[in-house]
């Protein structure tokens, strides 16, 4: 016989143990053949496990990198990196600068969002819904080239990115004119993609040697896109001897240009006078059209006034003509 108090205690413990068994059953891990090694949708991942095959398709931005390190130190990481968990590899698709910031801070693990699909499906899903910084067109071209180099056809790459084959061809065309050293300079952030397409490639087409010398100078002394644009405008307007100096020391030239006060040349008196005369001629033609289109027929009482004004202009023009002949 179990006493009343003991019976109630026994029943309560039986109910609690039964509930624990049910919870254990519902939270049990799946068997090995049910992908138990795959990561949840978001988790901390060991950095040493990550496959960094797409690292070379990104442009390194040193200034952004330093700000990112400071932000993570103060506030933590707001946006996890994106990886494809294929079951065999953990391939980093997006977040290489965040990953580099974690390595700079000597961290072993990083928050990651995992696409648990094939690599092609993961890339397509990420590419269609980029949550971080959108890829630069040159970075898109590098990504396409990487996928092609891994053995995929253009049709397969177009399907992976959810784009047409004509778009793939236009992106690949962006890499034409870039030498391997030019592309490496782009990746390292030595030159922006805007400056590369509008300055470096045109310069390389005109003079490959000058382009190589410019890239060597930029490796030693960084120029902003605005500074490089200013330098290039002076280069285009210079002769061979001055171009040699510009290529040897672009930073020195820009520093000297900034320190030299801009002086405008005195306008040529004849050129200034001719400009004013052209303005008068243009105004007279405009008045003539207005007279013909809006004012004619002219009321009789205004004929004499208009005629007097026209004669005065005619006399002034005749005096100019006579003085020119004198």
JOPENOR-V138693 format. One line per field, one symbol per residue. ss: DSSP state (H for helix, E for strand, - for the rest). phi: phi as a letter, one per 30 degrees, with the letter a starting at -180 (. if undefined). psi: psi as a letter, one per 20 degrees, with the letter a starting at -180 (. if undefined). Layout:
ss->???
phi->???
psi->???
//
This chain:
ss->---HHHHHHHHHHHHHHHHHHHHHHH-----HHH-------EEEEEHHHEE---HHH----HHHHHHHHHHHHHH-----EEEEE----EEEEE-HHHHHHHHH----EEEEEEE---HHHHHHHHHH--------HHHHHHHHHHHHH----HHHHHHHH---HHHHHHHHH------HHHHHHHH-----HHHHHHHHHHHHHH-HHHHHHHHHHHHH----HHHHHHHHHHHH---HHHHHHHHH-HHHHHHHHHH---------HHHHHHHHHHHHHHHHHHHHHHHHHHH----HHHHHHHHHHHHHHHHHHHHHHHHHH-
phi->.ceeddddddddddddddddddddddcddddedcidddddebadcdddddccdcddccddceddddddddddddcicdbddcbccdjcbccdcbjddddddddddhccbbdbccccbdddddddddddbdccddddedddddddddddddjddddddeddcibddddeddddddddjddeddddddddidbddddddcbddeddddadddddddddddddbdcdddddddedddddccddddddddddbdddddddddddddcdddddeddddddddddddddddddddddddbcdddeedceddddddddddddddddddddddd
psi->ppqghhghhggghggghghhgghhghjqqrrhjkliiqqrhprppphiiqokhjhijqppngghghhgggghggiaphoqrpqonihhqnppgqkhhhghghhhjlqhqqpqppomargghggggghhlphbpqqqhhhggggghghghjjqrhggggghikrrhhgghhghhhipiprhhghhhghijhqrhghghiggghghhhnhghghhghghhhhopqrggghggghghghjqrgghhghhhgmhggghghhhhppoppqpqpgghgghghhhhggghghghgghgghhhqqpqhiighghhgghhggghghhhggghhi.
//
